[in-house]
């Protein structure tokens, strides 16, 4: 073999090795940890105001294992216990602890099942009604951009007596509009048993526009409304917790 042939062979081997190396992906990590912190003009949960229409600061940590198991913790300031349950009830913080499992059924169909505990450290709602701490189990199916989710309380539901079995069904979709924009329509139905005239039951609906600026920074604006009844969700001189509103937010994930 002449020198020219040897050089050509060496170059071919080098190029092939380079291409193979370039195509080799780094191994998937066993788990990931992510963090988020944000602020919203007011905190709404299922369409109901949690901060009496005032702003909230929120933060969370999420653990996700490659097997599909996940867990996390999230927190926010609140004021509904003091303002709406009434004196001497108190509690100004919500801490959510959750965990579950996500997986795929088919190429386009996935599921998510888990449990979440809404904790209100030091709350004294039991002086008026019952402890505000709540545990729910949930299950969700996602097909393409559409998600249907069902949640049911295994304990009393957020300071309502004899309310185990309270349920929430929701339907939402997320549409990618391009350039970092996404649009999410949502509708949900909350039921609370053992409330006179079903006054605690309501439907909520929202339309949320989000913008991903990259590097973990995103912003959102949401138009939110409900048919929550004054008889259950309004305490004079304050307004109905489910009144229509527009909520803006800013979030940083890392």
N, C-alpha and C positions, 0 to 999 in steps of 0.2 A: 504494500500500500504506500503510495507516495505521500509526501508531506501535505499536499493540497487536499488529498482525500481524508487524511487524518484530521486536518483542521476542520473540514466540513462536517465530519462525524462528530467531533467534539462540540461544534456549535449546535448541531441538531440535538444532541443529548442535553446540552445546557438549556436550550430553549424549551425542550420538553419538560425538564425538571422544574424550570421556572413557572411554566403554565400549570403543572400539577400542584406546586406549592401555592400558587395564587388561588387555585380553586379549593384548597383545603380550608375548611371553616374551623374556627376555634370551637372547642367542645362547649356544649350548653352547660351553664352553671347549674349546680344542684338546686340552688334557690336564689332569690333576689330580695333585697330590702329596698323599699322606696319610701320617700317622705313627702309630705305636702303641708303647706301652710297658706292660709288665705284670709280674706276679709269679704264680708257681704253687707249690703245695705240693711238687710234684715234676714234672720234665719227662719225659713219656712220648712216644716216637716209635713209632708203629705198635704200641702196647701195651707196648713195652720201655722200662724205666727208663734214662734218660740221665744222671741225676745221682745214681745209687746211692741213690734214695729220698729225697734231700734237696731243698730248695727251689731254684728257679731264677728269675733275673731276665732278662727278654727284651724285645727292642725291634726295630722294623722300620720301613722306609720303602718306600712303593709309588708307582710311576709308572704312570698309566693314560692312554693316548691314545684319543681318541674313535673312531679307526679300529678299535680292538679290540686293538692291541698293548699289552703291559704289561711291566714289569720291576720288580724289587725286591731288597731285601737285608734279611736278618733274622738276629738273633744271640741266643745263649743261653750261659750257663755250662753245662759238662758235667763228668763225672768218670769215665765208663765206660772211657775209654782207659787211664787210670792204674790204675783199680780192677780191671778185668776182663781187659784184654789182658795186664797184668802188667808188672812191673819188667823192663827200664828204660823201658818205654813211658810216654809222658806226653802231655798235651794237655788243656787245661781250657776251651777255647772252641770253639763251633761258629758258623760264619758261612755262611749260605745265600745264594747268588746265583741268581736265577731270571729267566726271561723267557719270553714266549709270546704267543699270540694267541687271543682269544675272539670268538665270533660266533654267529649264529643260523642254524639250518637251516630251521626252521618257527617258527610263533608260539610253540609250547610246547617246542620242542626246540633246545637250544644245545650248543655244543662248546667245548672248551678244550684246546689243545695247547701243549707247551713243553718246556723243559729246565731242570733245577735242578742246581746244584753244591753239595754239602755239603762245606764246607771246615773243616778243623781246624788253624788256623795253628800252625806249630811242632810238630805232633804227631810223636812218635818211635815210632809203632806199628811201623814197618818194622824196628826192631831186634828185634822178636819175630815178627811175621807179615808184614804189608805195609802200605803207607801207608793211613791211614784216609780220606783225601779220596775222595769218590765223586761220580760224575756219572750222572744219570738223565734219560731222556726220558719224557714222559708224555702221555696223551691221556684226555679225559673227555667224557662225554655227560650232559647234565642234561635230564630230562623232568619238568616240574612240580617237585615237591619232592625228587625222587629223582636222585641222581648216581652213576654208575658210572665208575670211574677205573682205568686200568692204567699202571703205572710199571715201567720196566726199566732196570737199570744197564748203562751202556756201558763202565764201568771195574770194577775190583774193588770189592766192596761192603763198606763200613765195616770195613776191616782184615781181611777174609777172603781168603785166598789163592785164586787161580783161580776167582773168584766173579763174573766178568763175565757178564751175562745173568740175574743175580738179578732176580726179578720180584715185584711186589706188586699184587694186585687187590683193590679195595675197593668196597663198596656202602654208601651212606649216604642218609639223608633228613632234611630239616629241616621240622618242623611248627610253625607259628605258633599258640601257645596263647592269644594275646591278652595285653593289659596288659604288653607287653614281654617276655613269656616265650616261649622256643622250646625244642623238644625234638628231639634229634638221635640216633637209633639208628645204629650203624655196625658193620660187620663187614669184616674184611680177611684176606687170606691171603698170607703171605710165603714165598717159596721161595729157597733159596740152593744153587746147584749145587756138586758136588764136595765135599760134606760126608758123611762116613761115616754110613750108616744114615739119611740125610736128617735128621740131628739138628737142623739149623738151621731146618728148615721148621716153621711154626706158624700157627695162626689166632688173631686177636685180635678182641675185641668190646667195645663200649662203649655207654653211654647217657649223654648229656650234656644237662643242663638249663642254659640261659643266661637271664640277665635283663638287659635293656637299661634302664638308669636314665635314659637321655637325656644330652645334652651330651657324648657320647663315652665315657661310663663304663658298663662292663658287668661282670658277674660270672658265674662258671660253676662247676658241680660235675659231675664225671664219675665214673661207676663203670666201671672198666676191668678186663678179665681176658684171659688168653691160655691156650693149652695148650703154651707153650714148655717144652722138655724140660730137665731139670736137667743132662743130659749136655753141653749146649751153652751154656746160659744161666745156669749157677750156678758160682761160683768160691768155694770155702771160704776164709774163714769167712762170706762174704757170701751173701745169699739169691738165689734165682732172679730175674733181672731182669724176668721176665714175670709175677711173682706178682700176684694180684688186689689192687686198691687203689681208693681214692677220692681224686681230685685236685680241689682247689679252686683257683680263680684269680680274679684281678682285673685288668682291662685298661682302659686309657684310649686312645682313638683321637682324632686331631685332624688 
